[in-house]
């Protein structure tokens, strides 16, 4: 991470940099000085930037300026002060912005002119219309460069120390946003996942768990086995056993209160299939968006965006399922539609007895055939999963921004393949009247459950019902069109070992995410109203 201070000549960059260096302890580096040193190394001639520009011409100066910018791309924890034009060149701009917080200083034209004229006009600013040139130049640069800045500060009428304090505020705010734990879920029960699809390992750290709770590694393994690849002919043939290792936080079968670290080591990854498409963005995948966001991506199976990341969720979710079961809550998910084939009956005992995890045996057979047909055609299919929560007491969840339905849907939507969720009767309610959709109450309970077990963002004590839309697997061997990293048109076929349908393996993943969301919400409610779940 580096801080880059940029802006037009006269904006006060050097003075502000001195204050920022004092406040942060970072070394301030002036690119003008580096340009002079670089030019001397390359030519053996010692000149100031002004002399290089006048005696050797603007092209020579700009070439050296670009070279310095590229060398600074990997600078870490430095405060870099750019010349007014350093960011105009796209290559220089990309290098200086790499892993940087860019603060752009500006000032009104009259202030800039006064400061510049006092110190001597630069060589590019000459003639009777110099002031007009300056105004035009500053307006152009600010319009071009300010969108690239993380903060734009007007220095007019402010001292360097005041500007530095404002800059520090912006820098802290930007660092806070960038360092936000996007890989962590939960408020009290916090799950952090780590690892990549083709890296050494995938794992999770579960924190916030109270000490002394029974911990079953066997049940963790059972859930991982439900999710693992290579289960059947309708899943990927990648043969990972996904044997979990518990590294910390558990002693003699009970939690210690320390973070529970778990990992599975990848054994059967094959990155060779990705070499031919490593510069291409796979349609339907996060390749393009990750590259746009981070400027770098792991092309081997998608890295963090791979479905393999969800193994870490299942590790943490399996513990949450254990704890919720102890509290009388049962979570069950099953496929109710695949490739347009819908289940018509529901036999819970059938779910784990067919490869698609459908509660309708007859429909399951037709679903399998549809998946295999898509597989033979180098294609894939999606489906719908129904998730049910039974035994949850009334009173869980919070009104307004932390509604239980909002927490559950947010948790499920973190799974990459999910594209839609219905709660209760969902969109079907739009076709009813209020007299039909309202869940009436009588004889100490509810007469119906159109709302799906949540009203006002809080559980009603009824079963919670959700339906989740799972898109077709993105990796298919059919010819498709895409772009490369230079945004040029390219054909693509994604070969390798991929699921023709991920619905069966998504089932334990969304069960896990829902369990984590519920356990976290339960811990929040326990602190608000201890014993709430035992009150009538």
N, C-alpha and C positions, 0 to 999 in steps of 0.2 A: 504494500500500500504506500502511495506517495501523495503529497499535496502539490498541485500545480497551480501557480498564481500567474494569471495572464491578464491582458488588457492592453489598451493603447498606450503609446508613449505619453507620459505625463499623468497617468492614472495613480501613481504613487506606489507602484509594485515593490520597489526596493525598500522604501521606508516601512511599508506594511510587512514585508518579508522579515525585516530585522525584528519587528515586534512579535511576529508569529514564531520566529526562531527562539526568541526569549521565552515565550509562553509555553511552547511545546517541547523545547529541547532538541528539535530537529535541526539538522545541518541545512542551511540555506545555500542553494547552488544557483548562480546566475548563468543562464545559457549564453549570454554575451561573452562571459569569461571563457566558457568552454569552447565557444566558436573561435575565439582568438588562439587558444591553446591548440585546438585541432588544426587550424590553418597553419600554425607554425610547424606542427609535426609533419604536415603533408608537404609544405613548400620550403621549409627552412627560413621563412620570412616572418618577422615579428611585427604585427600590425594590430591596431585597434579595429573594432568592428566598423567604425566610420571610415577608416583608411582602406580596409578591405573592399568596402562598398564603392568608394570613390576610385581607387587605383586599379582594382581588378574587375570591377563591374558587378552588377547585381546577380548575374547567373552564378558566378563563383561564390558570392556570399550565400546565396540561397542553397547551393549544393552543400556547403559546409554546415549551414544551419540544419538542413535535413539530416545530415550524417550524425550530428550531435543529438538530435531528437531521437533517432533510432537507437543510439547507444543508451539513451536514458529510459528506454522502454522497460527495462528490467530493474530500474532503480527502486529500492525498497526503503521506506521510512525516511524519505528525503523531502525537503521543501524546495521545489524547483520554480525558479522565477523565469518566465519566458519573455523573450523579446516580443514586441508588438505584433510581428508577422509570423511567428513560429507556427501558429496553429492554422494558418491559411492553407498550407500544403496538406492534402489528405493523408499522405504517408506519415508526415510529421505529427499531424493531429492524432492519428490512430496510435502512434507510438507513445506520445505524451499522455494520452488518456488511458492507456492500458493500466489497469489496477490503480487508478488514481481518483482523487477527488479534485475536480477542477473548479477553482474559484476565479470568476471573471470580474475584474475591477473596471468600473466605468466612471465617467464624470461628464458634466455638461461641457459643450464645446468651448465656452469662454474660459472655464477653469483650465481645461487642457491647454488651450493656446497660451494662457498666461504662464503656466508652468514650463511649457516647452520653450517659449521665447526667452524666458529667463535663463535657461541653461544652454541655449543655442539650437537653432533649427537643424533637424537631421538633413542629410544630403538629398533625400527624395522630396523634401519640402522647400521649394525655392520659388522665387518670382513674385510678382505683385498679387497673384491670386492664391498665395500660400494658405491664407486663412480658409478660403473656400475649399481648397484641396483637402485641408485637414478635416473640415466638417464632413465632406463627402466620404473621405477615407474612414473616419470613425464610425459614421452611420452604416457604411457597408460592412465593416468588420463586426460591428455589434450585432447587426441583423444576421450575419452568417454564423458567428461563433457563439453567441449567447445561448442558443438552443442546446449546445453541447455541454454547457456549464452546469455543474451541480448547484452553484450559487452565483448570483449576479449582485454585486454590491456597488451602490453609487457612493463614490468617495467625496463628492462635492460638499464642502463645508465641514468635513470631519477630519479629525487628527488621525495619524497612523495608529495610535493605541486604540482609538474608538473603532476604527475599521477592523483592526485585528481581533478585537473582542466580538464584533459581529461575525467575522469569519469563523472564529472558534465555535460560535453557536451553530452555524451552518454545518461545520465539519463534524461536530459531535452528533448532530441530528442525522447526517448522512451515514456516519459510521453505525449509528444505532439501527438504522433501517437495513444496512447491508449485513450487519452481524446478527440480525434476527434469526432465530433458530428455525429455518424453514424445514429442517429435517426432524423437528420435534413436535409431537402432538400431545395435548393435554395441559390442564392447569395445575392439578395436584398430582394425579397419576400421569407421569410424563414418559412417553416412549420416544426414544431417538433411534432411528435405524441408520445403519451404515453399510458400505460395501457396494460393489458393482457386479453386474451379471457375469463378467468374465474376469473379475479380480480374484484375489486369493480367497476371500471369504465374504459372507453376508451375515449381518448380525443386528442385534438390538440391545439397547440399554434401557431398562425399566426402572424409573426412579419415583420416589414418593410413596413407596409401598411400606406399610406399617410393619414393624418387626413381629416375629412370632406367628406368622401366618403359614399354614401348611402349603408346601410347594411340591408339586408332583412333576418331576422331569419326564416321567412316562406319559403323562397327559399332554405335555408340551410336544413330545415326539409324535404322539398320536395325531395331533392337529397338523403338524408339519407333514406327516405322511399323507394326509388327505390332500394337501396342497402341492406336494412334490411333483416334478415332471416324471414322465415315463410310466404313468399308472396304467394306461390302456391304449388301445389303438386310436382313440379319439383325442389323445393328448400328444404333446411333443415326445419324440423318442429319446431326448436328452436324459441320460441315466444318472441322475443325482439322488443319492440316498438321503441326503439332508439330515444327517445325524447331528443333533444339537449337542453342544458342549456348554455347560453352565460354568462361567468363569468367576463369578463373584456374587455376593449378596445372599447366598443360601448356605446354611450350615445345619447338618443333621436333619435335612428335610424341612427346614423352616426358614423363612425370610429373616434377615438380620437387621433390616432397616437401611442397609447400604444399597447402592445401585446394583440391580441384578443385570449382569452382562451375560449375553448368550451369543453364540456364533455357530454357524455351519460353514464348513470349508468346501469350496467348489472343487470338484474332482473331475468333471467330465465336460469342461468348457472347450469349445473348438472355435477359435477366432479366425481361422483361415477363410471361412465363408464370407467374411466381412471385408477382406482386403480389397477385393475388386470393386466394392461400392463405398469405400471409406470416405470418399469426397462427395458422395451423393446424399441428398436428403430423402429418406424413405417415406413415401406417402403414408399418412395416417400415424406416423411416429412423431416423437418430440425432437427429432434431429434438428429440424430447422429452427424451432423456437428456442431450444437450448443453445444453439450456436449464436442466435441473435442476442440472447440474454447474457451469456457468459463469454462469448468470443472463443470458446473452446468446447469440445465435446468428446466423449468416449464413443468411438464408432463401433466398438465390439459389443454387439447385442444391445446397444442403447445405454450401457453404463447404468447410471442411477434411474433412468427413465424406464428401464426394463421391468417387466412384470416380476422378475426374480427378486426385486427389492421387497416385494410383499411378504417374503418369507420372514423378514424381521418383524413385520406387523403381526404375523401369526404367532411368533414366539411370545410377544407381549400379550396379544389377545388371548392366547391359550390360558395364560395365568388369570386374566380377567374373567374368562369363562368359568374357570374353577371357582374363583371367589364368588361370582354371582350365583353359581349353582348352589354353593353353600348357603347363600341367602335366599334360596328358593326361586331364583330366576332361571328360566330356560330359554335359550335362543336357538332357533332352528331356521335354516335357509334351504331352499330347494328350487330346482329349475322348474318353472311353470310353462316356459315356451322356449323352443330352440328352432331356428330356421322357419319360423311361422307355424310350427307344430305345437299345439297347446295341450297341456295336461287337462284331463276332464275329471279325474278322481284324485283323491289324496289319501295315500297310505304311508304314514311316516316311516313304517318299517321298511318300505321299499327304497328309501332315499339312498342308503349306502349299499344297496344291492344291485345297482346298475351303474355303468360308467358315466352317466350324465347327471346323476344325483337328482332324479325326478321322482316324485311321489306317485306317479302313475306308470305302472309297469308297461302297459301297452303303448302308451305315448313314448316312453323311454326308448323302446325298440325302434320306433319310427324316427325318433330324433337321432339315434346312432346312425341309422342308414343315411339320413340327410347330411350328417357331418362327414361320413365317409365319401359320399358323392361329391361334396365340395372339395374334400381332400384330393380325390382322384382328378379333379378339375383344377388343381393348383390354386384353390380358393379357400375361403373361410366363411363361417356363419356366426351370428350373434344370438342373443336370446334375452329372456326375462327371468329374474330370480325373485322369488317371494321370500321375504324374511319376516319371521314372527317372533315376538318377545312375549313370553307367558310368565305370569307370576310377579310382575313388577308392581310394587305398591303405588297407590295414588300419592301424588305430591312431589314427584321428582321432576326437576326442570325449573326454569326461572322465566318470568314474564319478560316481554320486550326483546332484548338483544341476546339472551341466553336461553331461548325457548328450547325445550327438549327436542322438538322436531327439527329445529335448526341445527342443533348439535349432532343429531343422528345423520341428517342429510349431509352436513359438512364432513363428517367422518367418512361416510361412504364415498362421497365425491372426491376424496383424496386418492381413491383407487383409479388408476389411469384409464381403464376401459369403460368406466361408468359414464353414461350420457343422459340419464334421466332417472327420477325417483318419484313415485307416487306414495302418499300416505293415506291409509284408509281407502276410501273409494276414489280418492284423487280427482282426476278430470271428469269422471262420471258424475260427480256431484254438480257439475255445471249444468247438467241436463235435468236436474231435479228442482222442485220448489223447496222453500225453506221448511214447509210442513212435512216434507218427505225426508229431507236431509238431516234435520235436527235429531239428535239422540235423546229421546224422551227418557225420563227416569220414573221408576215406580218400584214399590216393594223393596226398598233399600239398595237399589242398583239401577243400572242402565237397561233399557229395553232393546236398544240396538247399538251398533258400533260403526256407524258410517264414518266417523272422524278418525278411526284407526287407533284409538286408545290414547289420544293426546288432545286436550282442549286448552286453549289459552297458553299453549307452550308447556303445559304441565301434565304429567301422566294421570290418567283417570282411574287406574287400577284394572282396566280391561286389557286384553291382549293388544299389543301394538303390531300393526300390520303395515308392511312396506313392500312395494314392488320396484325392482331395480333393473334398468335397461343396460345391457352389456353389448357393446358394439362388436362387430366381427373382428377377428384378429387382423392386425395391420400387415404383418409379414406374410406375403403371399408370393408365389413364384410366377404369377401371371405377369406379362409385360405391362408396365405402366410408364407414365411420363413424370419426370421430376426435373429438379435443377441441381447443379453442383454448387460448391461454395463460391464460385465466381458468378453465380446466378445465370448460368448458361443452360439451355435445354439439353436434357439427356434422357435416354431410355433407361429403365431399371427393372431388374427381376431380383427378388429377394429370396435366395436359396438358403438352405440350412434346415435346422430342426425346430419347427414351429408348431404350435397348437392350431389345428384347423377350427377349433372352437374352444375358447377359454372359460366358458360358463361353468363347467364342472369344478374347475380349480379356483374360480372366483368365489364360490360358495363359502369355503372356510375363511377366505380373506375378509369378506364383508361381515361375517359372523364375528371375526376378531375385532374389526374396527368398531362395530356396534358395541361389543362388550367393553372395549376401552372407553368409549364415550359414556356408557352407562355407569361404569365404575367410577370414572372421574366425576360425573355429575352427582353420584351418590356421596362421594367424599365431600363435595361442596355442600350438599344438603345436610350432612351429618354435622358440619361445623355451624350451619345456620340454626338447625333445630335438632339437637341430639335426641335420638329415640323416635324420630318422625315416622319411621317405618313400622313401629309397633303401636301407633296410635289409631284408634278407630275413626 
